[in-house]
Each structure stands twice: as C-alpha cells, then as structure tokens.
Amino acid sequence: MKKGLAKRIVPCLDVKNGETVKGTNFVNLRKAGDPVEMGKAYCEAGADELVYLDITASHEGRKTFTDMVTRVATEINIPFTVGGGISALEDVERLLYAGADKVSINSAAINNPGLIDEITSRFGSQVCVCAIDAKFDDNEWMCYLNGGRIRTDRKLYEWAREAEERGAGEILFTSMNHDGVKNGYANDALCHLSETLGIPVIASGGAGCPEHFRDAFTVGKADAALAASVFHFGEIKIRELKEYLSFEGINVRL
C-alpha cells in the first residue's frame, strides 16, 4: 500500500505569535522569519508539503494563526498540515475552512483518543495526522504531551497502532532525543513503525545533513522526512537535497 510512492521532503515551521521560531530539544527558541513568505519560498524550492505548528496556541495566538493559515493557502500550491492546540472538531473545521489540507493532533489525541475517530469519520482519514513526540527512556519509547513536557504511560508503538486503527491517515513521529541536535533521525524506531503500520510514517527530529534524509528513507523506511532549522537557516537547499537523494536511488519528485 505504501510502497513505490515518491518520498516527501517536508519543511516544518513552528509559529509563535505570527513568527517562525526554532529550538533545540524543544527549548531555546530563536526567530527564523515570516511563515507565509517562508512557505512560499519552500513551495518554489520544491518542497512536497509543509507543516505549520502553532506552538503557543492560546486563544489570542489561535486567531493570529488562523489568519496566517488563510494567507498561506492563498500563496502556496502544495499540501500543508497545521497543528497546535487542536482539541475539538470545531478547531479542525476552522483550520480546514481557512485553507489547510490536513490537521496534526498530538496531546489531544492521547488525552482523548476518540478525537481521531471523530475527525476521520467527519472529514476522512487523509485529513488526520497523528503526531507523536516520544523519548527513549529505560529501553522503551514513551510518548510525551504538551510539547514534550509531560511523560505519559503510553508506549510509542502501541499508541501508533491504536491511532492507525482509529483512522489516522499518517503518523508524524518526532524523537525528542534527536530533535534539533542534527545527528540523524531515530531510524530503528522509524523502521519498526514503517514495518508494522499500513499508513505513511513521517520522520521528524535530527536532520543535519543530506545523508540523514537518505538514511531515514533507506534504513528507517520512512515515507516522508520533516526538518526545520537546516532548511530555515539555509544549511540544506531542498533542490540540492532532492538531487542528492535521486542520485542515491531514492524516488523523489524533482
């Protein structure tokens, strides 16, 4: 079902108060630019999809973010996913109506797994991305809530399987151990997810060089690879990355 499709390169933009920011291991944020302009530039550079995360989804931030989603939708012609603070069907409806193609849910799904069923039965599986922030603790991948602040008793593989059974269309797995440190993705965990799930798995956390993307696709068997700072600060150019991956025999859209 998943095999043969082109591998996707997905820049991720964390948005705080209308600006793109980036941190390391979920902290120490620095500004990276205007999210709409950056999205447009990524679209022109050959990105396959974009992810926008509202990392301070307070009530005020929510309105700013929704306005930004509307602006993004008018400026780009590739699919984009939005997440952050989505906890009810009304949130999903508001963001899809603003122009988003998919929504990403994380903490709300663990707190209320039935939300996945609600979203997918109302809008379809293709709209629902289940994001999972996990950390390797005591020989076990454990899921975390609230931007990686609160450990839960949910195990990564079991929760990913349940999310798929409830109708999620994709799993976006971020390794908190690898996030922002640029030493490569959590390929063993990615491979396990990719081999045991029937839905696409998006790798997140750890990209530092083109080889890391190659390994996420070949060793980790991921369907897509997400990155932030290496793209935001120009360390890796998307076109060059895709040419490299193609040369390495990986199916990408050029």
N, C-alpha and C positions, 0 to 999 in steps of 0.2 A: 504493500500500500504506500509506503513512504519512499521506496527505492526509485532511483532514476531521475528524481526531480533535481533541478539546479539548486545548489547550496546558496543560502541567502546571507548577505552581509548587512548587518543592521546597526546603524549608529543609534545610541541611546542618549537622550537629552533629559537630564534631571533639572526640573524647573522649580525655582524658588522665587516667589514674588515677581514673576514675569521675566526672570533671567535664567540662563543656563548656568548650572554650577557643577563642579566635580570634586569628589573627595577620595580618600584612601581608607579602605576598610570601613566605609560608611561614615567617616568623620572628616574633619579638616577641609571644609568646602572652600573652593575658590571659583570666581566668576569666569565663565568661558564665552559669553556672548548672547546675542539676541536669538531666542529659539526659533522664531519664524524665518529669519534670514539664514540661520544655520541649516534649518530644514531644507530650504530652497537650494542652498549650495550643495548639500548632500544629495539631493534629488538629481541635480545637474551633474554631480560627480559619479553617479552610477550606483548609489545605494539602492538596495532592493526594497527595503522597508525602513520605517523609523519607529522608535518608541519614545514617547514623551511621558515622564513621570512627574506628577505634582508631589514634591517631597514635603511640602508644608500645606497639606490640604485642609486648612482651617476654612471657616465659612467665607472670609474675605478672599483668601487665596483661591477658593473654588471659582468665584466669579471671574477673577483675573485669568485663571487657567482656561475656563470655558471660552472666554473671549479669544484667547490665544489659539485654541483648537479651531475655532471658526476661521481665523486668519490663516492658519496652517493649511486648512482644507482648500482655501482659495488659491494658495500659492504652489502646492505640490501635486504631482500626479502619480505618486506611488502610495501603496497602502501604509497607514500608520495606526499604531496602537497607543492608547492612552491609559494611564493608571495613576493610582494615588488617591486614597480616601474614598474609593468606591465601595459602598456598603449596602446599597439597595438598588432595586430595579430602576427607580427614578434617576439615580446617578448615571446608570448605563444609558437610559433613554436620552438624558440631557446631552451626554457626550457624543452619542451616535447622531443625534439630531444636529449637533454642532458641526459634524462632518467626519468624526473618527470612524475608522473601519473596524477596529476591534477594541476591546477593553481588557485590561490586565487587572486581575484581582489577586490579592495576596493574604494579608491578615484577615480580612473579612471572610474569606473562604474557609480559613482554618477555624475561625470563631463560629461560622455558620455555613457548614458545607452545602446545605440545601440551596444556598445562593447560586451555586454553579448550575444546579438543576433548573432553577427559576430563569436564569439568564439564557441558558441554551434552549429551553422549551419555548421561550418567548421570542428570542432573536436568532437562534441557530448556534450550533457548536462553533462555527467558523468565527463567531464574534468573541468567544470567551477564551482568553489566555490565562492559564493559572500560573502565576509567578510564585516561585518557592525560593526563599532565602534560607540556605542551610549551612551548617558548620559541622566540620568533622570533630566530634567530641568523644573521647573514650571509645575509639574504634567504631563509632556509629555516626552516620549523617543525621543530625537532628534539625528540625525546622524551627525558624525564629519568626517572631512577629514584630510589628511596629518598626520597620526599617532596621531590623537586626538587633533590636534592644532586648527582646524578651524571648527566652528559650521556652519551647513548648515540649510536650511529651510525644509529639508526632514525629515519626521517622520518615525520612525523605522518600524512600522507595514505596513504602506503604501508602503514604499520602498522595504521591504522584499517580499511583494505580487507582486509588479511590477517585481522584479528580477526573481521570480519564473515564472511569465507569459512570460518573455523574454527568458526563457530556462535554467536558473541557475539550477544546479543539487543538490546543498546544500547551506544552509545559515550558515555561521560561525558568531555567534553573540557574541561580546565582550562588556560587561558592563564596561564602563570606571570608573564608581563609585566603582566597585568591584575589578578592576584589581590590582593584587599584594597585596591586603590587607588581603587576606585569611580569610574572614568572610563568605564565601559561594557564590554561583552563584546567579544571578538575576532570581530566579525561577518563579516569577509571570510573568515576561516578556517572559521567555522561554516557559512557559506553553501556553501563548497566541499565540506565534509563532507556537509552535508544533501543536496546535489545529486548527489553521487557514490555515496552509500551508500543501501541499501534498508532500513536499520534506523533506529530513532529516535536522534537526537543530542541530548544534554543539554548545555546551555551552562553553564559554570562559570568564575568569576573575573571580577570587575569591576563587579558591580551596585552602583549608588549611588543611583539614583532610579527612579521608575516608567517613565520614558521608555527607560531602558536595557533593561528587560524587553521593552517594545514593540519596540525595535529588534532584539533577539535573535530575536524571533519573525517580524518582517516582513523585515528586512534579512538576518539570519543564518539565517532559515528553520529555527530550532531547534524541536524537539518539546517540550522542557521547559527551564526555566531554574532553575538552582540558585543559592542565595545563603546567606550565613551572617550576617555581622555586622549588615547592615541590618535583618534580622529579629530577631536576638538582642537588639540594643540598642534596639529599638522605633522605628528610623528610618523603616521602612516597615511598615504593617499589611497583612497578607495580604488581608483582606476589601476594604480600600480599593484595593489594587493590582489585584485582580481586577475590581472595578467600573470602574476606570480602563481596564483592558485591554478589557473588554467594550464600553465607550463608544467605544474606538478601533477597534472592529470585529473584535477578536480573539476567537476561540471559546475561552472558559474555562468551567469548572464553577463556577457561583455557588451 
